[in-house]
Amino acid sequence: MAAIGDHNNHTFATPEGSQKPCGLLELPPELRNNIYELCFESAVNDKRANFNAPTPPGFAILQTCRQIHDEAIQIYQVADRKYWSNTHFWIEEKTYEQAKASAESVRPEKICLINKVTIAVPIKEDPGIEYLTREPISWGVAWTKSLEPGNSPELYKLVVLYEKEEQVQRVEHKCLTKQELLETLPALNKYYWAIAK
């Protein structure tokens, strides 16, 4: 067995000797850019995603070689940002603990890109679910009652109360933060998940 410092008994692969020519890199740059854009398109056309199972663009092609990474990284970043900002995310969990785990599973820098998120909260009364949505509105962003039939007056009161407390901060800080999301869930737990049990 060769010692770690014994280089005479080992052959080392060189970048030139170990890699075959890449046909993609032989194409004109304009075609390569089109291919990169296609690689980063969402496979799912639905603009609605489960919060704990997002499907952002894949990045496997970025890991093939340094040149492809350098050429495609900006196209990937644009596609990734577009996915997070254009998708309507839903937190639909049966318990507060599950909803909190969903909210905690996404990185803060991705949450900040989200423009619209709906929390579906189970309740005892018919129809059995309340909806609270955070979305852009004319003066900034706000938690609003979804236009779902059956949302109760208590949910509306919760939204109004939350808006009065947080309105100044929200106008200045338009992106959703992990802290804001995690602070909203306990308020909903107090009024809804707890009564649904």
C-alpha positions as CSV (number, residue, x, y, z in Angstrom):
1,M,0.0,0.0,0.0
2,A,1.3,3.4,-0.9
3,A,1.9,6.0,1.7
4,I,0.0,9.3,1.6
5,G,3.1,11.2,0.4
6,D,4.1,8.5,-2.2
7,H,3.1,10.1,-5.5
8,N,5.0,7.7,-7.7
9,N,2.5,4.8,-7.4
10,H,-0.6,6.9,-8.2
11,T,-1.9,8.5,-11.4
12,F,-3.8,11.7,-11.1
13,A,-6.6,12.7,-13.5
14,T,-6.0,16.0,-15.1
15,P,-8.9,18.2,-16.2
16,E,-8.0,17.8,-19.8
17,G,-7.6,14.0,-19.7
18,S,-10.6,13.2,-17.6
19,Q,-13.3,15.3,-19.3
20,K,-14.8,14.7,-22.7
21,P,-15.7,17.7,-24.8
22,C,-19.1,19.1,-23.9
23,G,-21.4,19.6,-26.9
24,L,-23.4,22.2,-25.1
25,L,-20.3,24.5,-24.8
26,E,-19.8,24.2,-28.6
27,L,-23.2,25.9,-29.3
28,P,-23.4,29.7,-29.7
29,P,-23.9,31.7,-26.5
30,E,-27.4,32.8,-27.5
31,L,-28.5,29.1,-27.8
32,R,-26.8,28.2,-24.6
33,N,-28.7,31.0,-22.8
34,N,-32.0,29.7,-24.2
35,I,-31.2,26.2,-23.0
36,Y,-30.3,27.5,-19.5
37,E,-33.7,29.4,-19.4
38,L,-35.5,26.2,-20.3
39,C,-33.6,24.3,-17.6
40,F,-34.8,26.7,-15.0
41,E,-38.4,26.9,-16.0
42,S,-40.8,25.5,-13.4
43,A,-42.0,22.0,-14.2
44,V,-45.2,22.8,-12.4
45,N,-47.5,25.3,-14.2
46,D,-49.7,25.8,-11.1
47,K,-49.0,29.1,-9.4
48,R,-50.0,27.6,-6.1
49,A,-47.6,25.7,-3.9
50,N,-47.6,24.0,-0.6
51,F,-45.4,26.1,1.8
52,N,-43.4,23.1,3.1
53,A,-43.0,21.5,-0.4
54,P,-41.9,24.3,-2.7
55,T,-40.7,23.4,-6.3
56,P,-38.2,26.2,-7.2
57,P,-36.1,25.8,-10.3
58,G,-33.6,23.0,-10.2
59,F,-29.9,23.8,-10.3
60,A,-28.3,20.5,-11.3
61,I,-26.9,22.0,-14.5
62,L,-25.0,24.6,-12.5
63,Q,-23.0,21.7,-10.9
64,T,-21.8,20.3,-14.2
65,C,-18.7,22.5,-14.8
66,R,-17.4,25.9,-13.9
67,Q,-18.0,27.4,-17.3
68,I,-21.6,26.4,-17.3
69,H,-22.0,27.6,-13.7
70,D,-20.5,31.0,-14.6
71,E,-22.7,31.4,-17.7
72,A,-26.0,30.2,-16.1
73,I,-25.9,31.4,-12.5
74,Q,-27.5,34.8,-13.2
75,I,-30.3,33.2,-15.3
76,Y,-30.9,30.8,-12.4
77,Q,-31.0,33.6,-9.9
78,V,-33.6,35.5,-11.9
79,A,-35.7,32.3,-12.3
80,D,-35.5,31.5,-8.6
81,R,-36.5,35.0,-7.6
82,K,-39.4,34.9,-10.1
83,Y,-40.6,31.5,-8.7
84,W,-40.6,32.7,-5.0
85,S,-42.3,36.1,-5.8
86,N,-44.9,34.9,-8.3
87,T,-46.1,31.7,-6.5
88,H,-49.0,31.8,-4.1
89,F,-47.9,29.7,-1.1
90,W,-50.3,27.9,1.1
91,I,-49.9,26.7,4.7
92,E,-52.6,24.0,5.1
93,E,-52.0,22.0,8.2
94,K,-54.2,20.3,10.7
95,T,-52.4,21.6,13.8
96,Y,-50.6,24.7,14.9
97,E,-47.4,22.6,15.5
98,Q,-47.5,21.4,11.9
99,A,-48.1,24.9,10.6
100,K,-45.2,26.3,12.7
101,A,-42.9,23.5,11.4
102,S,-43.9,24.4,7.8
103,A,-43.1,28.1,8.4
104,E,-39.8,27.2,10.0
105,S,-38.7,24.9,7.2
106,V,-38.2,27.7,4.7
107,R,-35.1,29.9,4.8
108,P,-35.6,33.6,5.7
109,E,-34.1,34.9,2.5
110,K,-36.7,32.9,0.5
111,I,-39.6,33.9,2.7
112,C,-38.7,37.6,2.1
113,L,-39.3,37.0,-1.7
114,I,-42.8,35.7,-1.1
115,N,-45.5,38.1,-2.1
116,K,-48.6,36.0,-1.3
117,V,-49.2,33.4,1.3
118,T,-52.4,32.0,2.6
119,I,-52.9,30.2,5.9
120,A,-55.8,27.7,6.0
121,V,-56.9,27.2,9.6
122,P,-59.3,24.3,10.6
123,I,-62.3,25.3,12.7
124,K,-65.2,23.4,14.2
125,E,-68.0,25.4,12.4
126,D,-69.1,24.8,8.9
127,P,-67.3,25.0,6.3
128,G,-64.5,23.9,8.6
129,I,-61.7,26.2,7.4
130,E,-60.8,29.8,7.7
131,Y,-58.4,31.6,5.3
132,L,-56.0,34.4,6.1
133,T,-53.9,35.7,3.2
134,R,-50.9,38.1,3.2
135,E,-50.8,39.9,-0.1
136,P,-49.8,43.2,-1.8
137,I,-52.5,45.9,-1.7
138,S,-52.5,49.5,-2.9
139,W,-50.7,51.0,0.2
140,G,-48.3,48.2,0.9
141,V,-49.0,44.7,2.1
142,A,-51.5,43.3,4.6
143,W,-53.0,40.2,6.1
144,T,-56.5,40.0,4.6
145,K,-59.4,37.7,4.8
146,S,-59.7,35.6,1.7
147,L,-62.8,35.8,-0.3
148,E,-63.8,32.4,0.9
149,P,-67.4,31.9,2.0
150,G,-67.8,31.3,5.7
151,N,-64.9,33.2,7.1
152,S,-66.0,34.3,10.6
153,P,-66.2,37.8,12.1
154,E,-63.6,36.8,14.6
155,L,-61.0,36.3,11.9
156,Y,-61.8,39.8,10.5
157,K,-61.3,41.2,14.1
158,L,-58.0,39.4,14.3
159,V,-56.8,40.9,11.0
160,V,-57.9,44.4,12.0
161,L,-56.2,44.1,15.4
162,Y,-53.0,42.8,13.8
163,E,-53.0,45.6,11.2
164,K,-53.3,48.3,13.7
165,E,-50.4,47.0,15.7
166,E,-48.1,46.3,12.7
167,Q,-49.3,48.8,10.0
168,V,-46.4,51.2,10.4
169,Q,-43.7,48.5,10.3
170,R,-45.4,46.8,7.3
171,V,-45.6,49.9,5.2
172,E,-41.8,50.4,5.7
173,H,-40.9,46.8,5.3
174,K,-42.9,45.2,2.5
175,C,-41.4,41.8,2.4
176,L,-42.7,39.0,4.5
177,T,-40.3,38.0,7.2
178,K,-40.0,34.7,9.0
179,Q,-40.6,36.6,12.3
180,E,-43.9,38.1,11.0
181,L,-45.1,34.7,9.8
182,L,-44.1,33.0,13.1
183,E,-45.9,35.7,15.1
184,T,-49.1,35.4,13.1
185,L,-49.4,31.6,13.7
186,P,-49.7,31.8,17.5
187,A,-52.4,34.4,17.2
188,L,-54.3,32.1,14.9
189,N,-53.6,29.2,17.3
190,K,-55.2,31.2,20.1
191,Y,-58.4,31.7,18.2
192,Y,-58.7,28.8,15.8
193,W,-56.5,25.7,16.2
194,A,-57.2,25.6,19.9
195,I,-61.0,25.7,19.3
196,A,-60.9,23.2,16.5
197,K,-59.6,20.4,18.8
